[in-house]
Amino acid sequence: MNFDLNRIVRDNIRNLKPYSSARSEFSGTAKIYLDANENSFGSPLLKWYNRYPDPLQWEVKKKIAAIKNIVSENMLLGNGSDECIDLLIRAFCNPKEDNVIICPPTYGMYEVYAHINDVPVKEVPLTTVFQLNLEGLEAAIDAKTKIIFLCSPNNPTGNSLDREDIEMILNNFDGIVVIDEAYINFSRLRSFVPELKDYPNLVVMQTLSKAWGLAALRLGMIFASKEIIDVLNSIKPPYNISLPAQDLALKALDNLEDVNAMIKETVKERDLLVRELSGLSIVQKVFPTDANFVLVRMQGATKIYNYLKEQGIIVRNRSNVILCEDSLRITVGTPQENEQLIMALRTFKTT
Ligand SMILES: *Cc1c(COP(=O)(O)O)cnc(C)c1O
């Protein structure tokens, strides 16, 4: 591997003179702040909210860094993983020129943000057992390939990608390898975050939206080398994480034990749900899952999807997605919700 970040970053980004906010030019404490055109009289409703928040969210990062056993300088926070994906594409991919590789069936946002940024997308579908097609990847990579997006555990299939395959790509691809670990907390497998020191081209994404139960907060995380983080920091909106989000994240991050208990509960319920689904005659295959959802192949999936909808139960119909023909993606619910789902499926009549 011959990774050179300077070659990967777009010229305009490398030469960018980033916006220097009032809060980044002076970050200590002072008696009087007259530097940011804030409302000096305060806010009628929310004390302190008249001030701009910390642009680099150091308090929040410190807490996450302690949990992840890394340093804050290896981390960027985004307004959800959505913003993280967008930042990565904008930092490294010249519109109409560079390309990214995705491995469908996978999370839809990589492709959407590539298209928004006018960046061509190459597709190298997973194998029939939802693993990486290494030869296909090798053939697809060209001099203009800047990013390969991998998702493990993968959405919508639920399985983890083989670690040796990911390592093979990390060792041989000269561009950025993004591993989206949105569901890693539900998996038996280790995160790639500890490998950051070994791979200068590695970017790991995680989120508070799933295991932490905070989808409404909009907090996504990027873990990467300090050099990559510096590039991303230079292009992110200065105040991309609002003060309410930072404050609530600080509170939430104190509840690691409760979150771990919830993860255990979810995994237990998932395994139960898998067993129940496997016993249904309409179910053809329950795919192995390391996430908080399960992909299920059923005869007449769309009919079943509509039937469940009539019963007030909404699942995700993935029937039109490559390799997911006749498949529904079902999120693990509470014990009561799962029971109602199974009961509804039991009474479904194939006619
Ligand atoms: C749910 C999900 C996310 C989370 O996105 P946020 O914008 O952080 O809510 C990221 N990646 C994948 C694959 C997901 O399924």
The ligand as a Gaussian input file, in Angstrom:
#p B3LYP/6-31G(d) Opt

LIG

0 1
 C      -28.734000       3.892000      10.666000
 C      -27.437000       3.921000       9.963000
 C      -26.549000       4.983000      10.160000
 C      -26.882000       6.110000      11.073000
 O      -27.024000       7.308000      10.423000
 P      -27.208000       8.635000      11.310000
 O      -27.200000       9.712000      10.263000
 O      -26.015000       8.688000      12.220000
 O      -28.480000       8.511000      12.046000
 C      -25.327000       4.956000       9.519000
 N      -24.988000       3.932000       8.723000
 C      -25.813000       2.898000       8.524000
 C      -25.382000       1.761000       7.675000
 C      -27.064000       2.865000       9.124000
 O      -27.892000       1.832000       8.881000

